């Protein structure tokens, strides 16, 4: 992609109407723009990052038997009324819209009800189970106060998977698989060492739900971490009897600020009972399906990466999430030989399937190009200039040292 043509250039200064490091950097670097408070446009660079995160999650969900589908954002109120959750007194962060006929429809804030209703029409026998449908879907939540850019919004993309199991044992086995799949996602995104399996309130579903909390000063949650056991307890359930029940010791726990990047919930039979999701077992007896819910907010995860990976000059993307692998910069653009060499290398990188952002601007100084490259945060910077002569300068975003290579060496390095 030629930077001269990209939609969403960098800004000279961080936006004054954004709070939080990730929001300021993502806007200033040209990844997102605010439409209204709590709703953001994904510009081309931002969408590429979001899609990379989405693909990592997709691969790990597929690996544990997930089946991708897509439900609707407009939902049937009658389905929600069956579980008693359509009332604003029960769920206080609805967005609802009205048809011309006067019928009030909910905009999806979650999908337990509609998906359970759907599956109830498709399951009759134990042979039909287990099932693990998931989706990437836009959710709408009427938050009282949006904050932190993508960290707390009113419209966001979420991966939600739901498990439908025959027995508690079958559910528990999948729950553990989902936990390990989430851990693989964090590892692939570079935050595995600072993301903790955290015990939190199970609300009305179970004693505990489980969050995955990433340690960062930008977090709005307080957790207590046992770094040796790699588990944590959310402040909301931090009590001596809970600590003892989990086999932890207060003296081994450190207080940390963190961002919740994912969660898994045992749902039991709350929704399956209300929506008649049953099956006939091997003995001809009717049984109720046992459910679980597994969520990841992609925009929040994207913002968390920026909160964790940045320095005084900009973003430092992990390679797995970065919009491009390489950022090619041509200097001395009044020199035809330099321009020709840069164009040739740009073509060679693309031919070798190396994703590259090419800063081909001819009216921009070297300092401005380098500053923009650091701000945007692509993992590798490649420079063509009179100084490098027939060679090419290569620098990793998170390192100070540079290497001088020829084209074959560069292409070979990126191809391995």
C-alpha positions as CSV (number, residue, x, y, z in Angstrom):
1,X,0.0,0.0,0.0
2,X,1.3,3.5,-0.9
3,X,1.1,5.8,2.1
4,X,0.5,8.7,-0.2
5,X,-2.9,7.2,-1.1
6,X,-3.9,5.8,2.3
7,X,-7.2,6.9,4.0
8,X,-6.2,8.2,7.4
9,X,-2.9,10.0,7.7
10,X,-1.0,10.7,10.9
11,X,-1.8,13.8,13.0
12,X,0.9,16.3,14.2
13,X,-0.5,16.2,17.7
14,X,-2.6,13.7,19.7
15,X,-6.3,14.5,19.8
16,X,-7.4,16.6,22.8
17,X,-10.8,14.9,23.2
18,X,-9.4,11.4,23.8
19,X,-8.4,10.1,27.2
20,X,-5.9,7.3,27.5
21,X,-2.7,6.4,25.7
22,X,-4.2,3.9,23.3
23,X,-7.0,6.2,22.2
24,X,-4.6,9.0,21.6
25,X,-2.1,6.9,19.7
26,X,-4.6,5.1,17.6
27,X,-6.2,8.3,16.4
28,X,-2.9,10.2,16.0
29,X,-1.4,7.3,14.0
30,X,-4.4,7.0,11.6
31,X,-5.9,3.8,12.8
32,X,-9.3,5.0,14.1
33,X,-11.5,8.1,14.1
34,X,-14.3,8.9,16.6
35,X,-17.8,9.1,15.1
36,X,-19.5,9.9,18.4
37,X,-18.6,9.1,22.0
38,X,-18.3,5.3,22.2
39,X,-18.4,4.6,18.5
40,X,-15.3,4.5,16.3
41,X,-14.6,4.2,12.6
42,X,-11.9,1.6,11.7
43,X,-9.7,3.3,9.1
44,X,-7.7,1.0,6.7
45,X,-4.8,0.5,9.1
46,X,-7.1,-0.1,12.0
47,X,-9.2,-2.6,10.1
48,X,-6.1,-4.6,9.1
49,X,-5.1,-4.9,12.7
50,X,-8.6,-5.9,13.7
51,X,-8.7,-8.5,11.0
52,X,-5.4,-10.0,12.1
53,X,-6.7,-10.3,15.6
54,X,-9.9,-11.8,14.3
55,X,-8.0,-14.4,12.3
56,X,-5.9,-15.5,15.3
57,X,-9.1,-15.9,17.4
58,X,-10.9,-17.7,14.5
59,X,-8.0,-20.2,14.1
60,X,-8.0,-21.1,17.8
61,X,-11.8,-21.3,18.0
62,X,-11.9,-23.6,15.0
63,X,-9.1,-25.8,16.6
64,X,-11.4,-26.7,19.5
65,X,-14.4,-27.5,17.3
66,X,-16.0,-24.1,16.9
67,X,-18.4,-23.5,14.0
68,X,-18.5,-19.9,12.7
69,X,-21.8,-18.3,11.9
70,X,-23.4,-14.9,12.2
71,X,-26.6,-13.9,14.0
72,X,-28.5,-10.7,13.5
73,X,-28.0,-7.4,15.4
74,X,-31.8,-6.8,15.3
75,X,-33.3,-9.3,17.7
76,X,-36.8,-10.7,18.5
77,X,-38.1,-9.2,21.8
78,X,-40.3,-12.2,22.3
79,X,-37.3,-14.5,22.7
80,X,-35.9,-12.2,25.4
81,X,-39.2,-12.0,27.2
82,X,-39.0,-15.8,27.8
83,X,-35.9,-15.3,30.0
84,X,-37.2,-12.2,31.7
85,X,-34.3,-10.1,30.5
86,X,-36.1,-7.7,28.1
87,X,-37.0,-5.4,31.0
88,X,-34.9,-2.3,31.4
89,X,-35.0,-3.0,35.1
90,X,-33.2,-6.3,34.6
91,X,-30.8,-5.2,31.8
92,X,-30.1,-1.5,32.1
93,X,-27.8,-0.9,29.1
94,X,-30.1,-1.7,26.2
95,X,-30.2,0.1,22.9
96,X,-33.7,-0.4,21.5
97,X,-35.2,0.8,18.2
98,X,-38.8,1.0,17.0
99,X,-40.4,-0.2,13.8
100,X,-42.9,1.9,12.0
101,X,-45.6,-0.4,13.4
102,X,-44.6,0.6,16.9
103,X,-42.9,-2.8,17.7
104,X,-39.8,-2.2,19.9
105,X,-36.8,-4.3,18.9
106,X,-33.6,-4.7,20.8
107,X,-30.2,-4.1,19.3
108,X,-27.9,-7.0,20.2
109,X,-25.9,-6.5,23.5
110,X,-25.4,-10.3,23.7
111,X,-26.7,-13.4,21.9
112,X,-27.6,-16.1,24.5
113,X,-31.3,-15.8,23.9
114,X,-31.5,-15.8,20.1
115,X,-28.8,-18.5,19.7
116,X,-30.4,-20.8,22.3
117,X,-33.8,-20.3,20.6
118,X,-32.1,-21.3,17.3
119,X,-30.4,-24.3,18.6
120,X,-33.6,-25.5,20.3
121,X,-35.0,-26.0,16.8
122,X,-32.0,-28.1,15.7
123,X,-31.4,-30.4,18.7
124,X,-33.6,-33.4,19.7
125,X,-31.2,-36.3,20.4
126,X,-28.0,-36.8,22.3
127,X,-26.5,-37.5,18.9
128,X,-26.9,-33.8,18.0
129,X,-24.6,-32.7,20.8
130,X,-22.2,-31.1,21.7
131,X,-22.3,-28.0,19.6
132,X,-19.9,-25.0,19.7
133,X,-21.2,-22.1,17.4
134,X,-19.4,-18.8,17.5
135,X,-19.5,-15.5,15.6
136,X,-17.8,-12.1,15.2
137,X,-20.7,-9.7,15.7
138,X,-21.3,-6.0,16.4
139,X,-22.7,-5.5,19.9
140,X,-24.5,-2.4,21.2
141,X,-24.4,-1.4,24.9
142,X,-25.8,1.8,26.3
143,X,-22.9,2.6,28.6
144,X,-23.5,5.5,30.9
145,X,-20.0,6.8,30.1
146,X,-17.8,5.7,27.2
147,X,-14.1,6.0,28.1
148,X,-10.6,5.2,27.0
149,X,-11.3,5.1,23.3
150,X,-11.8,1.4,22.4
151,X,-11.6,0.3,26.0
152,X,-15.2,1.1,26.9
153,X,-17.5,1.8,24.0
154,X,-21.2,1.6,23.0
155,X,-20.7,-0.2,19.7
156,X,-18.0,-2.9,19.3
157,X,-17.0,-6.1,17.6
158,X,-17.1,-9.2,19.8
159,X,-16.3,-12.8,19.3
160,X,-18.8,-14.8,21.3
161,X,-18.8,-18.6,21.3
162,X,-21.5,-20.6,23.1
163,X,-21.1,-24.3,24.2
164,X,-24.1,-26.7,24.2
165,X,-23.2,-29.9,26.1
166,X,-25.1,-33.0,27.2
167,X,-23.6,-33.3,30.6
168,X,-21.7,-31.3,33.2
169,X,-18.6,-33.5,32.6
170,X,-18.8,-32.7,28.8
171,X,-19.2,-29.0,29.5
172,X,-16.2,-29.0,31.9
173,X,-14.0,-30.7,29.4
174,X,-14.8,-28.1,26.8
175,X,-14.5,-25.2,29.3
176,X,-10.9,-26.3,29.9
177,X,-10.2,-26.5,26.2
178,X,-11.6,-23.0,25.7
179,X,-9.3,-21.7,28.5
180,X,-6.3,-23.2,26.8
181,X,-7.4,-21.8,23.4
182,X,-7.6,-18.3,25.0
183,X,-4.2,-18.7,26.5
184,X,-2.9,-19.5,23.0
185,X,-4.5,-16.3,21.6
186,X,-2.7,-14.2,24.3
187,X,0.6,-15.9,23.5
188,X,0.2,-15.3,19.8
189,X,-0.5,-11.6,20.5
190,X,2.5,-11.3,22.8
191,X,0.7,-10.7,26.0
192,X,0.7,-14.2,27.4
193,X,3.1,-13.5,30.2
194,X,1.1,-10.6,31.6
195,X,-2.5,-12.0,31.1
196,X,-3.9,-13.9,34.0
197,X,-6.8,-16.4,34.4
198,X,-8.9,-14.5,36.9
199,X,-11.7,-15.6,39.2
200,X,-14.6,-13.2,39.2
201,X,-18.3,-13.1,40.1
202,X,-20.5,-15.7,38.4
203,X,-23.5,-13.5,39.0
204,X,-26.7,-15.6,38.8
205,X,-25.1,-18.3,36.7
206,X,-22.5,-19.9,38.9
207,X,-20.2,-19.2,41.9
208,X,-17.4,-18.0,39.6
209,X,-17.0,-16.7,36.1
210,X,-13.5,-16.4,34.7
211,X,-11.8,-13.4,33.2
212,X,-8.5,-13.0,31.4
213,X,-6.9,-9.8,32.7
214,X,-3.9,-8.1,31.2
215,X,-1.8,-6.1,33.5
216,X,-1.4,-2.4,32.5
217,X,-1.8,0.9,34.2
218,X,-4.6,1.8,31.9
219,X,-6.9,-0.9,33.4
220,X,-10.1,-0.2,35.3
221,X,-10.0,-3.5,37.2
222,X,-8.1,-4.3,40.3
223,X,-6.9,-7.9,40.6
224,X,-4.8,-9.8,43.0
225,X,-2.2,-12.0,41.3
226,X,-0.3,-15.1,42.2
227,X,2.4,-14.9,39.6
228,X,3.8,-18.4,40.3
229,X,0.4,-20.1,39.9
230,X,-0.5,-17.8,37.0
231,X,-4.0,-17.1,38.4
232,X,-5.7,-14.0,39.9
233,X,-8.7,-12.9,41.8
234,X,-10.8,-9.9,40.9
235,X,-11.3,-7.4,43.7
236,X,-15.1,-8.0,43.5
237,X,-14.6,-11.5,45.0
238,X,-11.5,-10.9,47.0
239,X,-12.3,-12.3,50.4
240,X,-10.4,-14.5,52.8
241,X,-12.7,-17.4,52.4
242,X,-12.4,-17.2,48.6
243,X,-8.6,-17.0,48.7
244,X,-8.6,-20.1,51.0
245,X,-11.0,-22.0,48.7
246,X,-8.8,-21.4,45.7
247,X,-5.7,-22.6,47.5
248,X,-4.1,-19.2,47.5
249,X,-2.3,-17.2,50.2
250,X,-2.7,-13.5,50.8
251,X,1.0,-13.1,51.2
252,X,1.6,-14.5,47.7
253,X,-0.8,-12.1,46.0
254,X,0.2,-8.7,44.5
255,X,-2.3,-6.0,43.7
256,X,-2.4,-5.0,40.0
257,X,-4.4,-2.8,37.7
258,X,-5.6,-4.7,34.6
259,X,-7.8,-4.7,31.5
260,X,-10.2,-7.6,31.0
261,X,-9.5,-8.9,27.5
262,X,-11.7,-12.0,27.5
263,X,-14.1,-14.0,29.7
264,X,-15.7,-17.4,30.0
265,X,-18.9,-18.1,31.8
266,X,-20.6,-21.3,32.9
267,X,-24.3,-20.6,32.0
268,X,-25.7,-23.9,33.3
269,X,-29.3,-24.4,32.3
270,X,-30.7,-20.9,32.8
271,X,-31.3,-20.2,29.1
272,X,-32.0,-23.8,28.0
273,X,-34.7,-24.2,30.5
274,X,-36.4,-20.9,29.7
275,X,-36.2,-21.6,25.9
276,X,-37.0,-25.4,26.0
277,X,-33.6,-26.5,24.8
278,X,-33.8,-30.2,25.6
279,X,-32.6,-33.5,24.2
280,X,-33.4,-37.2,24.5
281,X,-30.5,-39.2,26.1
282,X,-29.4,-42.8,25.3
283,X,-32.0,-44.1,27.8
284,X,-34.9,-42.2,26.2
285,X,-35.1,-39.7,28.9
286,X,-35.5,-35.9,28.3
287,X,-32.5,-33.9,29.6
288,X,-31.7,-30.1,29.6
289,X,-28.7,-28.9,27.7
290,X,-25.9,-27.3,29.7
291,X,-24.4,-24.1,28.3
292,X,-21.4,-21.9,28.5
293,X,-20.4,-18.5,27.1
294,X,-16.9,-17.4,25.8
295,X,-16.3,-13.8,24.8
296,X,-13.5,-11.5,23.5
297,X,-14.0,-7.9,22.6
298,X,-11.7,-7.3,19.6
299,X,-11.5,-3.5,19.8
300,X,-10.7,-3.6,23.5
301,X,-8.0,-6.3,22.8
302,X,-6.6,-4.0,20.0
303,X,-6.4,-1.1,22.4
304,X,-4.8,-3.3,25.1
305,X,-2.0,-4.2,22.8
306,X,-1.3,-0.5,22.3
307,X,-1.5,0.2,26.0
308,X,1.1,-2.5,26.5
309,X,3.3,-2.0,23.5
310,X,4.3,1.6,23.0
311,X,7.0,4.1,23.8
312,X,7.5,7.9,23.7
313,X,7.4,7.9,19.9
314,X,4.4,5.7,19.1
315,X,3.0,2.2,18.9
316,X,5.1,-1.0,18.8
317,X,2.8,-3.6,17.2
318,X,3.6,-7.3,17.8
319,X,4.2,-8.9,14.4
320,X,1.0,-11.1,14.6
321,X,-1.3,-8.0,14.9
322,X,0.6,-5.4,12.9
323,X,-1.2,-3.9,9.8
324,X,1.9,-4.6,7.7
325,X,5.2,-6.4,8.3
326,X,7.4,-3.8,6.8
327,X,7.4,0.0,6.4
328,X,9.4,1.0,3.3
329,X,10.7,4.6,3.3
330,X,12.3,6.3,0.3
331,X,14.5,9.3,1.0
332,X,16.2,11.7,-1.4
333,X,13.1,11.6,-3.6
334,X,14.6,14.1,-6.0
335,X,17.1,11.4,-7.0
336,X,15.6,9.3,-9.8
337,X,17.9,6.4,-9.0
338,X,16.7,6.3,-5.4
339,X,13.1,6.4,-6.5
340,X,13.6,3.7,-9.1
341,X,15.3,1.5,-6.5
342,X,12.6,2.0,-4.0
343,X,9.9,1.2,-6.5
344,X,11.8,-1.9,-7.5
345,X,12.1,-3.1,-3.9
346,X,8.4,-2.3,-3.3
347,X,7.4,-4.5,-6.2
348,X,9.8,-7.3,-5.1
349,X,8.4,-7.3,-1.5
350,X,4.8,-7.6,-2.9
351,X,5.8,-10.4,-5.3
352,X,7.2,-12.3,-2.3
353,X,4.0,-11.8,-0.4
354,X,5.6,-9.6,2.2
355,X,3.0,-7.1,3.4
356,X,4.4,-3.6,3.1
357,X,3.4,0.0,3.6
358,X,5.4,2.2,1.2
359,X,6.0,5.8,2.2
360,X,6.4,7.2,-1.3
361,X,5.7,10.8,-0.4
362,X,7.9,13.2,-2.3
363,X,7.1,16.4,-0.3
364,X,7.9,15.1,3.1
365,X,11.2,15.4,5.0
366,X,13.2,12.4,6.3
367,X,12.5,13.4,9.9
368,X,8.7,13.5,9.2
369,X,8.8,10.1,7.6
370,X,10.8,8.5,10.4
371,X,8.5,10.1,13.0
372,X,5.4,8.8,11.2
373,X,7.0,5.3,11.0
374,X,7.6,5.2,14.7
375,X,4.1,6.5,15.4
376,X,2.4,3.9,13.2
377,X,4.5,1.2,14.8
378,X,5.0,-1.4,12.0
379,X,7.6,-4.0,13.1
380,X,10.3,-3.4,10.5
381,X,11.5,-0.2,8.9
382,X,13.3,-0.4,5.5
383,X,15.1,2.7,4.2
384,X,16.3,3.4,0.7
385,X,18.5,6.6,0.4
386,X,21.7,8.0,-1.0
387,X,23.4,7.1,2.2
388,X,22.7,3.4,1.8
389,X,24.0,3.4,-1.8
390,X,23.3,0.0,-3.3
391,X,22.4,-1.5,0.0
392,X,19.2,-1.3,2.2
393,X,18.9,-0.2,5.8
394,X,16.7,-2.3,8.1
395,X,15.7,-1.5,11.6
396,X,13.2,-3.2,14.0
397,X,10.7,-0.9,15.6
398,X,11.7,-1.9,19.1
399,X,15.4,-1.8,18.6
400,X,18.0,1.0,18.1
401,X,20.4,-1.0,15.9
402,X,20.2,-1.0,12.2
403,X,21.4,-3.5,9.6
404,X,22.7,-2.9,6.1
405,X,21.7,-5.6,3.7
406,X,21.4,-6.2,0.0
407,X,18.0,-7.0,-1.6
408,X,18.4,-10.8,-1.7
409,X,19.4,-10.9,2.0
410,X,16.4,-8.8,2.9
411,X,13.9,-10.9,0.9
412,X,15.4,-14.1,2.3
413,X,15.1,-12.8,5.9
414,X,11.4,-11.9,5.5
415,X,10.6,-15.2,3.6
416,X,12.0,-17.4,6.5
